[in-house]
Amino acid sequence: MRRVRDALETLLNAYLSILEEGMSTIAPNIGISFSRLQLVKIDIELEPSFEFKAGFPIVEGTWLDYVEVPKYKRDWWSLWIWKRIAYYIETKERSSDNAQLPKTEDILKGWLLQKNQAEVEIYRQVADWFISQINSFITGVESSQKEIVDRYQERLDKAHDQAKLSHQQDLSIWNPLQLEAKELEDNIKKAGKVLR
């Protein structure tokens, strides 16, 4: 699984390099770069899980066991004075796990079928993990891009405001001069009419 993780990190780093190269081609003056440590961060480790089942059913059952139990007995011919050991057979119910063992070939077929099903499950888990990691990466890139664009827009707005302020200051200086020049022109025209 470590190699899969390393491959994903390499893929994400390559994508970031291509993205940065494309951005530097489009806007070379901005100098856009991404924080690789934050964006290419694998936040969830992949640990696929699967479970194998027995190849044949195991059923709990009971059976009767015949047990010899020693007991002391007094016989009539000893006038019940001496004891002797006599063995009696008692039946006891015991619990057991019962199974009908299949052929080895059938067990192998069952294992192969379970292995194939487990592979499909592992592939699904890996694909879901890949998708979640890529979605997390894309979300990080989008937020980073939005942050970069917002900073750039802020600088553009600031430059626009400064240019507008400079233009207004220039107008405040040149408008009175223009009015004076207009008055001077009108006075010269009037003086020219008078002198004629």
N, C-alpha and C positions, 0 to 999 in steps of 0.2 A: 504494500500500500504506500510505502514511502516513495517508490518510484513514480507512482501515479500522482502523488502530491507534488513531487519535484517537476514532473512533466507539466502539471497545471500551472505551477509558478513560472516556468519557462515560457509557456504560452501567454500568460498574462503580461509578463515583462516584454515579450516581443510585440504584443498589441500596443502597450504603452509607448514603446520606441517608435512604432509606425505612426501612432497618433501624434506624438511630439514632432516627428519629422514632417508630417503633413501640416501641422499648425505652424511650424517655423517657415515652411514654404509659403503658406498663405499670408501670415503676419510675422515677418522676420523681426520687426522692431519691438514686438511685445515680449519676446523671450519666455514663452510658456513652457513650464516643466511641471511634472507631477511628482508627488512624494511617493516613491515606490514602496517604502516601508509601510505606509498606511494603506495603499491601494492593493498591493499584492500580499495581503495578509490572509492566510488560511485560518479561519476562525473555528472551524469544526473539524476535528480529526475523523477520518473515515474508519469505521470499524464494522465491517459487514457481519451480520449475524445470520445463522441458519441452524436448522435442527434436523438431525437424522432420526428416523423412527425405526423401530424394530421391524425386521422383515417378516415376522409372523406374529399372530396375536398370542398374548400370554393371558391366560384366564386363571383367576383364583378359584380354587376348588378345595374339596375335602376328600379324605379317604380314610378307610378304617384300617387301623394297625392292630395286629394281634401281638400282645405282649405277655410274656410269661411273668407272673407275679408270684414271688415266694410268700408262703403263709405258713404259720406254725399250726400243726394239727396234732391232736391226741387221738390215738387209736384205742379201740376197745380191748384189743388183745394185750395192750400194755396197761390195761385197767386205767386208762387216761392219766397215767402218772408221767410218762415221758412225752416230750414234744419232739416231733420230727418236722422237717421242712418238706412241704409239698408245693408243687408248682401248679398254678392254675392259669389258664389262658383267659385274658380279658381283652376286650376290644376297646380301643381308644380312637376317637375321631381326631384327625390331624389336618392342618391346613397345608395347601401346596399351591405352587404356581404350575399350571399345566399348559403345555403348548404342543402343537403338532409341528414337528420340525420338517420344513420343506427340503427339497433337494438342494444341493449346493448350487446348482445351476440357477434355480429359481431365486435363491438368496442373492446371487451375483446380479441377476437381472433387476431385482428390486433395488440393490445398491446403485446400479448404473442409472436407473430411473430417478432415484433421489438425488444423485449427483447432478444430473442434467437440470432437475428442478431447482436445486440449490444454486447452480451457475446462473440460471435465469434470474433468480432472486438477488444474487450478488450483483449482476449487471444492472438490475433495476435500482438497487441501492447506490451503486457507483454513479449511475446516470443522474439520479435525484441529487446526489451530493455535488456532482459537477454543475448541474443547473443552479443549485442554491449558491455555490461559490461564484459562478459567473454573474448571477443576478446581484449578489453583494458587491462584486467588483464593478459592475456597470453602474450601480447606484453610487458607489464611491467616486467613480470617474465623473458622473453627471454632476454630483454636488461640487466636486473640485472644479469642473468647467464652469459651473454657475458662479462659484466664488471668484474665479479668474475674470469672467465676463463682468460681474458686478463691480469688481475693483477697477477694471478698465473703463467701464461706463462711468464710474465715480470720477475717475481722472478726466475723462472726456467732458463730463458735466462741469467740472471745476475749470478746465481750460476754456470751455464755452462761456462760462460766467465771467472769467477774467477777460476774454476777448470782447464780450459784450460791454463790460465795465470800461475797458480801454476805448472802445468805440464811442461810448457815451461821453467819456472825458474828452475825446478828440472833437466830438460834436459840440460840446459845451465851449470848447476853445474856438472852433472854426465858425460856429453860427454867428456869434457877435461880429467876428471879422467879416463874414459874408454880408451881414447887414450893413456894416460900416462901408464896405466896398460898394454895395448897392446904392447907399445914400450918396457916396462920393461920385458914383457914376451919374446918378440923377442930377446932382449939383453941377457936374461938368456939362451935362447936356443942356441944363437951363442956362448956364453961363455961355455956352456956345450959341444958343438962340439969342441971347441978349447981345452978344458981340456981333452978330451978323447984321 
